[in-house]
Amino acid sequence: MAILDNEGAAIIMYVCMYVCMYVFPPEVRVRNKRMGQEIGKMTILECTVTASPLGATHWEKNSNRIENSWKYRAEAYNEDEHTITLSLRIRAVEISDFGEYTCVASNHLGSDQEKMILYEHNGNRIRPPSKPDKQNGGNPPLLSHSNQTPPRNRVTTPMNEVWLPGGGQGQSESSAAFGSGCKKPITDLLFSCFSLLLAISQVCCI
């Protein structure tokens, strides 16, 4: 049976402290569990890996490892000594690209993974310019009633500014309170109220 002296015990304690403090299995974190993107656009998925040593990292889709190509590009960025951000760049998103992605990290002490979902996002798209319609005198073709968007009227009042749907005239709540014919600015209204209060006070004091 070997007996350790103080120096040997200190060395073993130092090694144990070093292992506990600076060597640990990976921990994977995903900030956004769900991300939406339009078809044809480029998107970037990201995860954060903390480990010591860092070991190996990669992305998977449907349990299949994603290799770098013209469409997919995985890149790692150092955040600190034990942390990296692993990104996956997807060019020209297609319908087949939507689904579940997994960020995987491993070293000799263990492994970890986190999942995120890429789904189709239908954003507000601008309608392209319409081509002239020969049957309509060279003017752009008329939209059907179901596809027409009614104009929005901006109603400005002394108190606020509101937008009203539809093509007819409208009033905000503040303008309706003063009447449809009231067009005085707020300073004139306050001056009128002050003058009225002053007149009432003079009458009461007589």
LOKELO-537063 format. One record per residue (C-alpha): x negated, y negated, z; residue number from 1. Coordinates in nm, 2 decimals. Layout:
# residues N
<r px="X" py="Y" pz="Z" k="NUM"/>
...
# end
This chain:
# residues 206
<r px="0.00" py="0.00" pz="0.00" k="1"/>
<r px="-0.15" py="-0.33" pz="-0.11" k="2"/>
<r px="-0.14" py="-0.63" pz="0.12" k="3"/>
<r px="-0.14" py="-0.97" pz="-0.05" k="4"/>
<r px="-0.33" py="-1.26" pz="0.10" k="5"/>
<r px="-0.20" py="-1.61" pz="0.10" k="6"/>
<r px="-0.35" py="-1.69" pz="-0.24" k="7"/>
<r px="-0.19" py="-1.39" pz="-0.41" k="8"/>
<r px="0.15" py="-1.46" pz="-0.25" k="9"/>
<r px="0.13" py="-1.82" pz="-0.37" k="10"/>
<r px="0.06" py="-1.70" pz="-0.73" k="11"/>
<r px="0.35" py="-1.46" pz="-0.73" k="12"/>
<r px="0.58" py="-1.73" pz="-0.59" k="13"/>
<r px="0.47" py="-1.98" pz="-0.85" k="14"/>
<r px="0.53" py="-1.72" pz="-1.13" k="15"/>
<r px="0.88" py="-1.65" pz="-0.99" k="16"/>
<r px="0.96" py="-2.02" pz="-0.97" k="17"/>
<r px="0.84" py="-2.07" pz="-1.33" k="18"/>
<r px="1.05" py="-1.79" pz="-1.46" k="19"/>
<r px="1.36" py="-1.91" pz="-1.28" k="20"/>
<r px="1.32" py="-2.27" pz="-1.38" k="21"/>
<r px="1.18" py="-2.25" pz="-1.74" k="22"/>
<r px="1.30" py="-1.92" pz="-1.88" k="23"/>
<r px="1.67" py="-1.86" pz="-1.92" k="24"/>
<r px="1.92" py="-1.71" pz="-2.18" k="25"/>
<r px="2.09" py="-1.93" pz="-2.44" k="26"/>
<r px="2.40" py="-2.13" pz="-2.38" k="27"/>
<r px="2.60" py="-2.25" pz="-2.69" k="28"/>
<r px="2.84" py="-2.54" pz="-2.68" k="29"/>
<r px="3.07" py="-2.67" pz="-2.95" k="30"/>
<r px="3.20" py="-3.02" pz="-2.91" k="31"/>
<r px="3.49" py="-2.99" pz="-3.16" k="32"/>
<r px="3.68" py="-2.66" pz="-3.16" k="33"/>
<r px="3.88" py="-2.77" pz="-3.46" k="34"/>
<r px="3.78" py="-2.98" pz="-3.76" k="35"/>
<r px="3.99" py="-3.08" pz="-4.06" k="36"/>
<r px="3.86" py="-3.16" pz="-4.41" k="37"/>
<r px="4.00" py="-3.21" pz="-4.76" k="38"/>
<r px="3.94" py="-2.98" pz="-5.05" k="39"/>
<r px="3.64" py="-3.10" pz="-5.25" k="40"/>
<r px="3.48" py="-3.30" pz="-4.98" k="41"/>
<r px="3.16" py="-3.22" pz="-4.78" k="42"/>
<r px="3.17" py="-3.14" pz="-4.41" k="43"/>
<r px="2.92" py="-3.07" pz="-4.13" k="44"/>
<r px="2.98" py="-2.83" pz="-3.84" k="45"/>
<r px="2.77" py="-2.87" pz="-3.53" k="46"/>
<r px="2.69" py="-2.68" pz="-3.21" k="47"/>
<r px="2.44" py="-2.74" pz="-2.93" k="48"/>
<r px="2.21" py="-2.46" pz="-2.81" k="49"/>
<r px="2.02" py="-2.47" pz="-2.48" k="50"/>
<r px="1.77" py="-2.19" pz="-2.41" k="51"/>
<r px="1.41" py="-2.12" pz="-2.30" k="52"/>
<r px="1.26" py="-1.99" pz="-2.52" k="53"/>
<r px="1.50" py="-2.11" pz="-2.79" k="54"/>
<r px="1.48" py="-1.79" pz="-2.99" k="55"/>
<r px="1.70" py="-1.73" pz="-3.30" k="56"/>
<r px="2.00" py="-1.93" pz="-3.41" k="57"/>
<r px="2.24" py="-1.90" pz="-3.70" k="58"/>
<r px="2.60" py="-1.95" pz="-3.82" k="59"/>
<r px="2.85" py="-1.67" pz="-3.91" k="60"/>
<r px="3.19" py="-1.66" pz="-4.08" k="61"/>
<r px="3.41" py="-1.36" pz="-4.04" k="62"/>
<r px="3.12" py="-1.18" pz="-3.86" k="63"/>
<r px="2.90" py="-1.23" pz="-4.17" k="64"/>
<r px="2.58" py="-1.43" pz="-4.13" k="65"/>
<r px="2.56" py="-1.74" pz="-4.35" k="66"/>
<r px="2.25" py="-1.78" pz="-4.55" k="67"/>
<r px="2.12" py="-2.11" pz="-4.70" k="68"/>
<r px="2.23" py="-2.18" pz="-5.05" k="69"/>
<r px="2.34" py="-2.46" pz="-5.28" k="70"/>
<r px="2.67" py="-2.46" pz="-5.08" k="71"/>
<r px="2.56" py="-2.39" pz="-4.73" k="72"/>
<r px="2.27" py="-2.55" pz="-4.54" k="73"/>
<r px="2.19" py="-2.48" pz="-4.18" k="74"/>
<r px="1.95" py="-2.72" pz="-4.01" k="75"/>
<r px="1.82" py="-2.76" pz="-3.65" k="76"/>
<r px="1.75" py="-3.09" pz="-3.48" k="77"/>
<r px="1.55" py="-3.11" pz="-3.15" k="78"/>
<r px="1.73" py="-3.29" pz="-2.87" k="79"/>
<r px="1.49" py="-3.21" pz="-2.59" k="80"/>
<r px="1.24" py="-2.94" pz="-2.48" k="81"/>
<r px="1.51" py="-2.68" pz="-2.44" k="82"/>
<r px="1.80" py="-2.81" pz="-2.65" k="83"/>
<r px="1.87" py="-2.82" pz="-3.02" k="84"/>
<r px="2.17" py="-2.92" pz="-3.24" k="85"/>
<r px="2.24" py="-2.66" pz="-3.51" k="86"/>
<r px="2.44" py="-2.80" pz="-3.80" k="87"/>
<r px="2.60" py="-2.63" pz="-4.10" k="88"/>
<r px="2.65" py="-2.84" pz="-4.41" k="89"/>
<r px="2.92" py="-2.72" pz="-4.64" k="90"/>
<r px="2.94" py="-2.88" pz="-4.99" k="91"/>
<r px="3.26" py="-2.90" pz="-5.20" k="92"/>
<r px="3.49" py="-2.74" pz="-4.95" k="93"/>
<r px="3.72" py="-2.48" pz="-5.11" k="94"/>
<r px="4.02" py="-2.29" pz="-4.98" k="95"/>
<r px="3.80" py="-1.99" pz="-4.91" k="96"/>
<r px="3.59" py="-2.20" pz="-4.68" k="97"/>
<r px="3.87" py="-2.26" pz="-4.43" k="98"/>
<r px="3.87" py="-2.03" pz="-4.13" k="99"/>
<r px="3.67" py="-1.94" pz="-3.82" k="100"/>
<r px="3.30" py="-2.01" pz="-3.79" k="101"/>
<r px="3.07" py="-1.89" pz="-3.51" k="102"/>
<r px="2.75" py="-2.04" pz="-3.38" k="103"/>
<r px="2.51" py="-1.77" pz="-3.25" k="104"/>
<r px="2.20" py="-1.80" pz="-3.04" k="105"/>
<r px="1.98" py="-1.53" pz="-2.88" k="106"/>
<r px="1.64" py="-1.48" pz="-2.71" k="107"/>
<r px="1.48" py="-1.19" pz="-2.52" k="108"/>
<r px="1.69" py="-1.27" pz="-2.21" k="109"/>
<r px="2.03" py="-1.26" pz="-2.38" k="110"/>
<r px="2.27" py="-1.42" pz="-2.63" k="111"/>
<r px="2.56" py="-1.65" pz="-2.65" k="112"/>
<r px="2.81" py="-1.77" pz="-2.91" k="113"/>
<r px="3.09" py="-2.02" pz="-2.96" k="114"/>
<r px="3.36" py="-2.04" pz="-3.23" k="115"/>
<r px="3.53" py="-2.33" pz="-3.41" k="116"/>
<r px="3.79" py="-2.35" pz="-3.68" k="117"/>
<r px="3.77" py="-2.55" pz="-4.01" k="118"/>
<r px="4.12" py="-2.62" pz="-4.15" k="119"/>
<r px="4.26" py="-2.81" pz="-4.45" k="120"/>
<r px="4.34" py="-3.17" pz="-4.38" k="121"/>
<r px="4.57" py="-3.35" pz="-4.62" k="122"/>
<r px="4.47" py="-3.72" pz="-4.60" k="123"/>
<r px="4.63" py="-4.02" pz="-4.75" k="124"/>
<r px="4.53" py="-4.00" pz="-5.11" k="125"/>
<r px="4.55" py="-4.30" pz="-5.35" k="126"/>
<r px="4.75" py="-4.23" pz="-5.66" k="127"/>
<r px="4.54" py="-4.27" pz="-5.98" k="128"/>
<r px="4.63" py="-4.54" pz="-6.23" k="129"/>
<r px="4.92" py="-4.43" pz="-6.44" k="130"/>
<r px="4.88" py="-4.40" pz="-6.82" k="131"/>
<r px="5.10" py="-4.61" pz="-7.05" k="132"/>
<r px="5.43" py="-4.45" pz="-7.15" k="133"/>
<r px="5.51" py="-4.49" pz="-7.52" k="134"/>
<r px="5.88" py="-4.43" pz="-7.45" k="135"/>
<r px="5.88" py="-4.71" pz="-7.20" k="136"/>
<r px="5.74" py="-4.98" pz="-7.42" k="137"/>
<r px="5.38" py="-4.92" pz="-7.32" k="138"/>
<r px="5.45" py="-4.97" pz="-6.95" k="139"/>
<r px="5.35" py="-4.72" pz="-6.68" k="140"/>
<r px="5.60" py="-4.44" pz="-6.64" k="141"/>
<r px="5.88" py="-4.51" pz="-6.39" k="142"/>
<r px="5.88" py="-4.30" pz="-6.07" k="143"/>
<r px="6.18" py="-4.10" pz="-5.98" k="144"/>
<r px="6.39" py="-4.23" pz="-5.69" k="145"/>
<r px="6.27" py="-3.96" pz="-5.46" k="146"/>
<r px="5.90" py="-4.06" pz="-5.52" k="147"/>
<r px="5.95" py="-4.43" pz="-5.49" k="148"/>
<r px="5.81" py="-4.60" pz="-5.18" k="149"/>
<r px="6.03" py="-4.89" pz="-5.06" k="150"/>
<r px="5.84" py="-5.22" pz="-5.01" k="151"/>
<r px="5.76" py="-5.34" pz="-4.66" k="152"/>
<r px="5.86" py="-5.69" pz="-4.56" k="153"/>
<r px="5.64" py="-5.88" pz="-4.33" k="154"/>
<r px="5.85" py="-6.09" pz="-4.09" k="155"/>
<r px="5.67" py="-6.37" pz="-3.91" k="156"/>
<r px="5.82" py="-6.52" pz="-3.60" k="157"/>
<r px="5.70" py="-6.78" pz="-3.34" k="158"/>
<r px="5.64" py="-6.49" pz="-3.09" k="159"/>
<r px="5.50" py="-6.21" pz="-3.30" k="160"/>
<r px="5.46" py="-6.05" pz="-3.64" k="161"/>
<r px="5.63" py="-5.72" pz="-3.73" k="162"/>
<r px="5.66" py="-5.50" pz="-4.04" k="163"/>
<r px="6.00" py="-5.38" pz="-4.14" k="164"/>
<r px="6.07" py="-5.08" pz="-4.37" k="165"/>
<r px="6.31" py="-5.11" pz="-4.67" k="166"/>
<r px="6.36" py="-5.37" pz="-4.94" k="167"/>
<r px="6.62" py="-5.60" pz="-4.76" k="168"/>
<r px="6.56" py="-5.90" pz="-4.53" k="169"/>
<r px="6.52" py="-5.84" pz="-4.16" k="170"/>
<r px="6.45" py="-6.00" pz="-3.83" k="171"/>
<r px="6.25" py="-5.92" pz="-3.53" k="172"/>
<r px="6.40" py="-5.92" pz="-3.19" k="173"/>
<r px="6.25" py="-6.26" pz="-3.10" k="174"/>
<r px="6.38" py="-6.43" pz="-3.42" k="175"/>
<r px="6.73" py="-6.28" pz="-3.37" k="176"/>
<r px="6.73" py="-6.43" pz="-3.02" k="177"/>
<r px="6.68" py="-6.78" pz="-3.16" k="178"/>
<r px="6.91" py="-6.73" pz="-3.45" k="179"/>
<r px="6.85" py="-6.68" pz="-3.82" k="180"/>
<r px="6.81" py="-7.05" pz="-3.89" k="181"/>
<r px="6.55" py="-7.12" pz="-3.63" k="182"/>
<r px="6.22" py="-7.21" pz="-3.79" k="183"/>
<r px="6.07" py="-7.43" pz="-3.52" k="184"/>
<r px="5.72" py="-7.34" pz="-3.40" k="185"/>
<r px="5.68" py="-7.23" pz="-3.04" k="186"/>
<r px="5.52" py="-7.57" pz="-2.94" k="187"/>
<r px="5.84" py="-7.76" pz="-3.04" k="188"/>
<r px="6.06" py="-7.51" pz="-2.85" k="189"/>
<r px="5.85" py="-7.56" pz="-2.53" k="190"/>
<r px="5.86" py="-7.94" pz="-2.57" k="191"/>
<r px="6.24" py="-7.93" pz="-2.61" k="192"/>
<r px="6.28" py="-7.71" pz="-2.30" k="193"/>
<r px="6.05" py="-7.94" pz="-2.10" k="194"/>
<r px="6.25" py="-8.25" pz="-2.21" k="195"/>
<r px="6.58" py="-8.08" pz="-2.12" k="196"/>
<r px="6.45" py="-7.99" pz="-1.77" k="197"/>
<r px="6.32" py="-8.35" pz="-1.72" k="198"/>
<r px="6.66" py="-8.49" pz="-1.82" k="199"/>
<r px="6.84" py="-8.26" pz="-1.58" k="200"/>
<r px="6.61" py="-8.36" pz="-1.29" k="201"/>
<r px="6.68" py="-8.73" pz="-1.36" k="202"/>
<r px="7.05" py="-8.67" pz="-1.35" k="203"/>
<r px="7.04" py="-8.48" pz="-1.03" k="204"/>
<r px="6.84" py="-8.76" pz="-0.86" k="205"/>
<r px="7.09" py="-9.04" pz="-0.95" k="206"/>
# end
